[in-house]
Amino acid sequence: SSGINAEWPLRPGVKMEVDYSDTVDKVIPECETLAAEKKLNEAIDKLLVLEKQTRGAGDAISSSKVLVCIVALCYKVQDWTLLKEHITSLCKKRGHFKLAVTKMVQRCCEMVPEIEDKERKMDLIEVLRTVTEGKIYVENERARVTRTLAAIYEKDDVPEKAAKVLQELQVETFGTMEKKEKVEFILEQMRLCFETKDYIRTQIISKKISIKYFEGADTEELKLRYYRQMIDLNLHHKEYLAVSKNYHEIYNTTSVKEEEQKWKQALQRVVLYLILAEYNNEQSDMLARIKTDTNLAKLPYYQNVLMCFDTAELLNWSILKKVYSQHLKSETGEPASPLDKEENWDVLQMRVVEHNIRVLAKYYTRISMQHFADLLHLDSKEAEKRLCEQVVKDTVTAKIDRLDGIISFTKQKDTEQILNAWSGNLNSVMDLIGNVNHLITKERMVHQVS
């Protein structure tokens, strides 16, 4: 249903002059009898005359019944050519009622899933898409038959066509479509774009869904679908922090929280993708929030590895991999863990090195390059490269004196800071001199009195 009031003729300024409801109720059964006797053309001609009369008299409801009867009779006798001709011609009638056209299109949409012949089904869909193009009052019906067409294309193993026809629909602008149906359409658009490797368009379409919608009741299934699709998209772009956030949303879903196995799997993925993510304020903030989760105590290995990255201590990569390599991989029957892939162990090793660089920057102001490299368990060239990457990302502040082989972690002050510090020091000195002068004067006065 498109939410149209049947009492509203949808043709402003037209008043019903004659009520043809009794005539229509009498003529329709007669025409159905004629069609059954294989006199379809005679029945259609009779109904077309009545349609013109109801349209001229402004009787929208009777006109709707006549239009629905015409397409129903053509469908009943399986005259597909006549059906398509009348759908097209009736939609082009001058001064037609929007309500009548809407009811006819809705009846035709009901026919689509009943048709078994693929070619005939696609012909009917194309006719419906043509007559509904640009008509706001039948935008919902156009969207639904287009979705059916996309499903046919996908079944025929041409997902590119399916994605293309579905992208034509801007369902977020449809005023009469329910929010749930809109979200379902957008999720389907995202899925098809992702499968056709149109990742940029997938990202754009995903922004059409407001995540506030998932706070409402009866939205959990769509919420889980949305975040799983976002996980696939973010994994493609290797945005591990975004993936961790997506899993955290899944973890906080009521249906997931009710099943221990599901929330454990979700929380494990939250932790693993969080430690694989690049360090920044957002990642640090999320790490601080996740470590306070009481459920993390039920996953000791995941809790321990998370705490390793929250502690200002150097990590030994060889020991860390030896201790956690088996425990952080997925068990039989579980969804794949990111650490099932060897390439992600390389990413984790890089995160360990970056963590160690931040720790060294915290404890040292000056350190030799050789000692720095030894603490990172890297050669000097690789250690310098990693340090430079962190400086560029503004994670640490450092300067390298290559001649002396010294790294300085002291942040260079600008002129204004130096002058402010000098001014502050001068004021402190003057205050001290004033206090000393006061004490000397006091001592002299005491001495004179005595």
NORVEN-V698745 format. One record per backbone hydrogen bond with DSSP energy under -1.0 kcal/mol. CO is the residue of the C=O (numbers start at 1). NH is the residue of the N-H. Records with the same first field share a line. If there is no record, write none. Layout:
CO->NH, NH
This chain:
5->8
11->14
20->24
21->25
22->26
23->27
24->28
27->31
28->32
29->33
30->34
31->35
32->36
33->37
34->39
35->38
39->43
40->44
41->45
42->46
43->47
44->48
45->49
46->50
47->51
48->52
49->53
50->54
51->55
52->56
53->57
54->59
57->17
58->60
59->63
60->64
61->65
62->66
63->67
64->68
65->69
66->70
67->71
68->72
69->73
70->74
71->75
72->76
73->77
74->79
78->80
79->83
80->84
81->85
82->86
83->87
84->88
85->89
86->90
87->91
93->96
97->101
98->102
99->103
100->104
101->105
102->106
103->107
104->108
105->109
106->110
108->112
111->114, 115
112->115
117->121
118->122
119->123
120->124
121->125
122->126
123->127
124->128
125->129
126->130
127->131
128->132
132->135
135->138
136->139
138->142
139->143
140->144
141->145
142->146
143->147
144->148
145->149
146->150
147->151
148->152
149->153
150->154
151->155
152->156
153->158
154->157
158->162
159->163
160->164
161->165
162->166
163->167
166->169
170->173
171->174
178->182
179->183
180->184
181->185
182->186
183->187
184->188
185->189
186->190
187->191
188->192
189->193
190->194
191->195
192->196
193->198
194->197
197->199
198->202
199->203
200->204
201->205
202->206
205->208
206->209
210->213
212->215
213->216
219->223
220->224
221->225
222->226
223->227
224->228
225->229
226->230
227->231
228->232
229->233
230->234
231->235
232->236
233->237
234->239
238->240
239->243
240->244
241->245
242->246
243->247
244->248
245->249
246->250
247->251
248->252
250->253
253->257
254->258
256->259
259->263
260->264
261->265
262->266
263->267
264->268
265->269
266->270
267->271
268->272
269->273
270->274
271->275
272->276
280->284
281->285
282->286
283->287
284->288
285->289
286->290
287->291
290->293
293->296
294->297
295->298
296->299
299->303
300->304
301->305
302->306
303->307
304->308
311->313
316->320
317->321
318->322
319->323
320->324
321->325
324->328
331->334
337->340
338->341
342->346
343->347
344->348
345->349
346->350
347->351
348->352
349->353
350->354
351->355
352->356
353->357
354->358
355->359
356->360
357->361
358->362
359->363
360->364
365->409
367->407
368->372
369->373
370->374
371->375
372->376
373->378
379->383
380->384
381->385
382->386
383->387
384->388
385->389
386->390
387->391
388->392
389->393
390->395
391->394
399->408
401->405, 406
405->369
406->401
407->367
408->399
414->418
415->419
416->420
417->421
418->422
419->423
420->424
421->425
422->426
423->427
424->428
425->429
426->430
427->431
428->432
429->433
430->434
431->435
432->436
433->437
434->438
435->439
436->440
437->441
438->442
439->443
440->444
441->445
442->446
443->447
444->448
445->449
446->450
